[in-house]
């Protein structure tokens, strides 16, 4: 039986990925710092939680040595705004943590390392669509750490033959986001909170348009890339695209399923400025031609399908 380890597996993408891997009969180990009660009820007793911190060499090495996974899905990271407020912690977790995972993969013969990168590795001023090999000049330290990790993975592939492969995600829409887990977290929180019957306040304008990938598509992309034939891969890290939605369209999508949702607007010009500058990259369409050609990537969920599915999962307790 194949075994996978998911770093950051208690997070929104990790828990969905765990569900998909379990559904196809894999053993799943989750490497995270959270206690067991933070895992969703439907997977808590079906996965092995390995409590380890990416900033600790010994804990990472021991975790991988004990687990001996066939594949490591490396999703864990410190995200903005936290990554921008604590530079040392951001570097330690996002860059040094990635190196520890790669070194453990090398030492313990892990077959594949699949990395979760981001389109925030690019600048805000970009061509449309953004080529896979476009120069990377990130606006935030978060993006800098992800560029460094991409290059580390490529080095371990060239130098040691570690099958490193990664995807660059747009803003991810799905349940499980918490305030502080990215400036764009409000796009998921407005859907989740309204689905739970709670009011929500939005601080950006109605016209702000971003590009998204639904959390289930994000998880499926990681699995699909892990399964891809090494001989077909023409690069190590792939752009992914998804769908476009304005703030107004997200709210309208919520109201279509939750007509009594309580959404209010309190415009914050500083928040808007951050979204228009540091997060301007996720207003651009990514050229994901290589992913489509090399490993048959395709989006499953449209904007409206994603919102409906998101609300249904929340209302059914599948968080």
N, C-alpha and C positions, 0 to 999 in steps of 0.2 A: 504494500500500500504506500502510495506517495505521501510525503509529509511536507507541509509548507510552514514557514514561520512568517508572521506579519508583525513588523515593528510598528508601534502606534496602532495596534489592532483594535484598541477600544474606541478609536475615533470613528468619524462618520463613514469614511471610505473603508477603513479596516474591518469594521463590523459587517459591512455589506459584502466585502470580499470573503470574509470568513464564512458567511452563509452560502455563498456560491461554491466555495471549495468543499464545504461539508456536504452540499447537495450532490456533488459528483464523487463522493466517497473518500475524500482525502482526510488525513489527520492534520489538525491545525494547532500550532502553538502560537500564542499571542505574546509578544514581548512588549511590555508596557509598564509604567510606574503606578498604575491605578490599582486599587484593591478589587477583589473579585466582584463585589456588589455593583461595581460600575459597568460590568459587562451586561449586555442585554439578556433578558430572561431566556430567550429562545436559543442562545448559544452558550450560556454560562457553563452548563454541565457537559457540553460536547467538545469544548476546546481545553487545551492546557494553558493556563496563564503562567507566564514566566516573568516575574517581577524583576526588572533590570533597568538601569539607567544608562543611556547611551554615552553619558559623560564618564562612565567608569569602565576602564579597560577590562578589569577582572570580571565584572558582571557580564559584559557582552561576550567575552571569550567563553566563560563558563556556560552561558545560555546556549550558544551555538554548539559548543562541544557536547553538551548534554542532549540537545534536541536532535542534532545531526539531520537537518532538513535537506530535502532535495532542492527546494527553492526558498529564497528569502525575498519577501516583498517589503521593501524598505520605504515606509510611508511616514514614519515619525519625523516631526520637525517642529521647531519653535516658529510660530507664524507672527506676522504683524497684527496689531501694533506692538506686541511684546518683543518681537525680534528687533524692532527699531529702538526700543527703550532700554534694552539690555544687550549691548553689542557682544560682550564677552560670553554670555550664556548662549546667544544666537550662534556664534562661531563654534563654541564647544559642542553644542548639540547637533547643529546642522552640517558642519564640515568635519570636525573631528569624530563625531558620531558615525558619519558615513564611512570615514576611513576605517574605523573600528569594525564596522560591519563587513567591509570589503576584505580587510585583513583576516577576519575570522572565516569568511568564505574561502579565502585562499588556503588557510592553514587546515581547515576541516573539510575541504573538497566539496563545498556546496556547488551544485550544478549550475544554478542560475541566480542572479541577483537582479530583481526588477525594481527600478527606482522611480519614485514619484517626484517629478520636477514640476516646473511651472512656466507659464508664458511670461511671468514677471522677470524672467531672465533677460527679456528684451526691454528696450527703451519705450517711451510713450509715442514718439514720432516715428511712425512705421509705414511701410508700403502696405497696400491692400491687394491680395492677402499677404501675410507675413511668411516668407520662405522658410523652410526647415533650417537652412544654413545661414539665416540672416545674422549679422554681427550682434553679439549680446552685450549690451551696455545698460545694466539694470539701474533703476532709479532708487531702489531700497537695498539695505543690507541683506534682507531676506533673499532677494534675487541674486545678489553677489554670492551668498552661501550656496545657492542652488547651482550657479554656474561652476563654482569650485567643485562641487560634488559631481557634476556631469564630467568634468575633466578628470577627476580622480577615478571615476568608474571606467572611463576610456583608457586611462593609464593601466589600471589593473587588468583590463582586457588585453591590451597590447603586451604588457610585461609578463603577466602570469597566466593568461588564458582564462581568467574569470569571465563567464558569459554575462557581462553587464549589459543591461538594456533598460531604457527608460522612456517615459512619456512626459510631455509638458501639458499640464492641465490648465484650462481656463478656470474661472470661478466655478466652484462645484456647488450645485444646488441639491439640497437633501437634508433630512432630519439629523439631529445630533450636533449641529453647530451651537456654539455658546458665545455670548458676548465676549469680544476680545480675541476670538479665533479668526482673525482677518477682518479688515475694514469692510469687506463685502459680505460679512456674515448676515447683515440685515436682510439680504435678499432671500435667504433661507428662513431666517427667524420670523419674518412677517407671515410666511406660509405656515410654519409649524405652530406659532402661537395662536393664529386665527383658527387653525384646525383643532386646537385644544380648547377653543372658546375664550381665549384671552385677548385683550386689546393689544394693539401694537402701534408704536409711533415711528414714523419714517422721517429721516432728517435730510434727505436729498430731494432734488426736484423730480417731478413726474416724468420729465423727458430723458433723464439719464438712461442711456442704453448701454448694456453690457452684453458680453457673450458668455454662455454657460455650457457646462456639461452636467447632465444629471448624474447623481451619485451611483446609480446602478450601471450606467454606461461607463463611468470612471472605473468601477470595480471590474466590469467585464473586460475593459481594455487591458488592464494589468494581467488578467488571466490569459487573454488572447495573445498578448505579447510574450508571456512566459512560455506558452505552448508553441510559439512560432519556430519554424525551421531555421536554425542558425545560418544555413546556406543562403536563405532568401534575404537576410538582413543587409541593407546597404548603408546603414548608419547605426549608431548606438542609442541615440535619443530622438524621439519622434514628436513633432507637433500633433496635437489633436484639436479638432474643431467641434462645435456643438450647434447651439441655436442662439438667436438674438432675442432679447426682451428688454423693454423699457420698464422703469419702475411702475408706470401706470398699467402696462400689460400684465405684470406680475400680480398687481392688486386686482385687476379685472379677472384674472384667472382664478384667484382665491374666491372672489365674490360669486363666480359661476358655480362653485361647489359649496361655498359657505356663505349664503346670501346675507346672513346677519353678522358677518365679520365686522369687527370694530377697528378700522384703520384710520389713524389721524396723521396729520402732517405738521411737523415743526421744523421748518427749514433751518439748517445749520450751515452757513457759508464756509466755515472752516472744513467741515466734513465733506462738503461738495468739492472743495478745492483739492482735498486729498484724492478723492475719486477721479477727478479730472486730470490730475498730474501723476501722482505715484501709481495710480491704478488705471491710467489711461490705456495701458496695453490691452486690458481685457475689453476694450471697446473695438478691438480690431479682429477681423477674421483671420484665422490661422490656415495656412496651406498644409493640409494633412494628406497630400497626394502620396507621399512615401509610405505612410502608415497603411493607406488603402492598398497600395501596390505590394508592399512587402509582407504584410500579415493580414490582409483582407479586413482592415478596420472599417466599421461603419457605425453611424449613430443609430440607436434603437428608438430613443424617446425624443419626440418633438417637444416644443415648449408647453403646449397645452396638455399633452400626454404626461409629461413630467410633473406638472403641477397637480393634475388629478391623481396620479399614482402616489405622489408625495403626501397629499392630504389623506388618501385612503389608508396608507401605511400608518400615519400618525393616529388616525381615528381607530385603527385596529390594534394599536399598541405595538406596532412593529417599528421601533425606533433604533 
